[in-house]
Amino acid sequence: MKTIPSRALALFVLAVSVLALATAYVAQYGFGLRPCVLCLAQRVPFALAGILAALALLGPVGERVRRGLIVLAGLAFLVNSGIAVYHVGVEQKWWVSSCVPTESGPVSVTDMAALMAKPVEARCDEPAWQWNGITMAAMNIAFSGGLALIVLVLSRRMGGRG
């Protein structure tokens, strides 16, 4: 079995994490797609994986520490895939989420003024964008799950500083 250079895998994780976050910010600020709370939550594991990969690349860390950091980054991708599964369930209305506003009774004039002053948040159950019925959250299930699989499998084959 061929070994994978540990620094190369750490660099891959860092690059993918930065690219995923950059894509999210371009969608938000470049194309005006407002993220909901669950969309924002899906950015956290990418940031965490990137930080872990950067730590694995910095300084004189041993191979065991580097492998541990990369495995944690792979697990962060796996957690992200789970968040995306939950988000798709909310979008498909398979379950209810606290991030989806519910219908309430009559609204008074003072309530209306308070609502007008509050920034409008994107709803978690209404996808901002989809392609042939596949939402960004659904794409993230496959993307993050695939990354987790790749990183965790390759981390078992890590060796050397190369």
C-alpha positions in Angstrom: 0.0 0.0 0.0 1.4 3.4 -1.1 1.8 6.0 1.6 0.5 9.5 1.3 2.7 12.4 2.3 1.2 13.9 5.5 1.8 17.5 4.5 0.2 16.9 1.1 -3.0 15.7 2.7 -3.0 18.6 5.2 -2.5 21.0 2.2 -5.4 19.3 0.4 -7.7 19.7 3.4 -6.7 23.4 3.8 -7.3 24.1 0.1 -10.7 22.4 0.0 -11.8 24.2 3.2 -10.8 27.6 1.9 -12.4 26.9 -1.5 -15.7 25.8 0.1 -15.8 28.9 2.3 -14.9 31.2 -0.6 -17.7 29.6 -2.6 -20.2 30.2 0.2 -19.1 33.9 0.5 -19.3 34.4 -3.3 -22.8 33.0 -3.4 -23.8 35.3 -0.5 -22.1 38.5 -1.5 -21.6 38.1 -5.2 -25.0 36.5 -6.1 -27.1 37.8 -3.2 -28.1 34.3 -1.9 -29.0 35.0 1.8 -27.9 32.1 4.1 -30.2 30.8 6.8 -29.0 29.7 10.2 -28.3 26.2 9.0 -26.4 27.4 6.0 -24.2 29.4 8.4 -23.8 26.4 10.6 -22.5 24.4 7.7 -19.6 26.9 7.3 -18.3 26.2 10.8 -16.9 22.6 10.1 -15.1 23.9 7.0 -13.5 26.6 9.1 -12.6 24.1 11.8 -11.1 21.7 9.2 -9.1 24.5 7.7 -7.7 25.5 11.0 -6.8 21.9 11.9 -5.1 21.5 8.5 -3.2 24.8 9.0 -2.0 23.6 12.4 -0.8 20.3 10.8 1.2 22.3 8.3 2.7 24.8 10.8 5.8 24.2 12.8 7.5 21.1 13.8 4.6 18.8 14.8 5.2 15.1 15.0 3.6 12.6 12.6 1.1 11.3 15.2 0.0 14.9 16.0 -0.3 15.7 12.3 -2.3 12.5 11.7 -4.6 13.3 14.6 -5.3 16.8 13.3 -6.1 15.4 9.8 -8.4 12.8 11.3 -10.2 15.5 13.3 -10.6 17.5 10.1 -12.1 14.5 8.4 -14.5 14.1 11.3 -15.4 17.8 10.9 -16.4 17.1 7.3 -18.5 14.1 8.5 -20.3 16.3 11.0 -20.9 18.8 8.3 -22.5 16.2 6.2 -24.8 15.4 9.1 -25.8 19.1 9.4 -26.5 19.1 5.7 -28.8 16.0 6.1 -30.7 17.8 8.9 -30.9 20.9 6.7 -32.3 18.9 3.7 -34.9 17.4 6.1 -36.0 20.9 7.1 -36.2 22.0 3.5 -38.3 19.0 2.6 -40.4 19.5 5.7 -39.6 16.0 7.0 -39.2 17.5 10.4 -39.7 20.9 12.1 -36.9 23.1 13.1 -36.7 26.0 15.5 -35.1 28.1 12.8 -38.3 28.1 10.8 -40.8 30.8 11.9 -44.2 29.6 12.8 -47.6 31.3 12.2 -48.7 33.4 15.1 -51.8 35.3 16.1 -52.7 38.9 15.3 -49.9 41.5 15.3 -50.2 44.9 17.0 -48.8 48.1 15.6 -46.0 48.1 18.2 -45.1 44.5 17.2 -45.1 45.5 13.6 -42.7 48.4 14.3 -40.3 46.0 16.1 -40.6 43.5 13.2 -39.8 46.3 10.7 -36.6 47.3 12.6 -35.4 43.7 12.7 -33.3 42.4 9.8 -35.0 39.8 7.6 -33.5 36.4 8.1 -33.5 33.7 5.4 -35.8 30.8 6.1 -34.2 27.4 6.6 -37.1 25.6 4.8 -36.9 27.7 1.7 -33.8 27.0 -0.4 -32.1 30.1 -1.7 -31.0 28.2 -4.8 -31.5 24.8 -6.4 -30.5 23.0 -9.6 -33.0 20.5 -10.9 -34.5 20.2 -7.4 -31.1 19.6 -5.8 -30.4 22.3 -3.1 -27.0 23.5 -1.9 -27.6 21.6 1.3 -28.2 18.4 -0.6 -25.0 19.0 -2.6 -23.2 19.5 0.7 -24.2 16.1 1.9 -22.3 14.5 -0.9 -19.5 17.0 -0.9 -18.8 16.9 2.8 -19.4 13.1 3.1 -17.1 12.5 0.2 -14.4 14.7 1.7 -14.8 12.9 5.0 -14.4 9.5 3.3 -11.3 10.6 1.3 -9.6 12.3 4.2 -10.3 9.5 6.7 -9.2 6.8 4.3 -6.1 8.6 3.2 -5.1 9.5 6.8 -4.7 5.8 7.4 -2.1 5.7 4.6 -0.2 8.8 5.8 3.5 8.7 6.3 6.5 10.9 5.9 6.7 14.6 5.9 6.6 15.1 2.2 
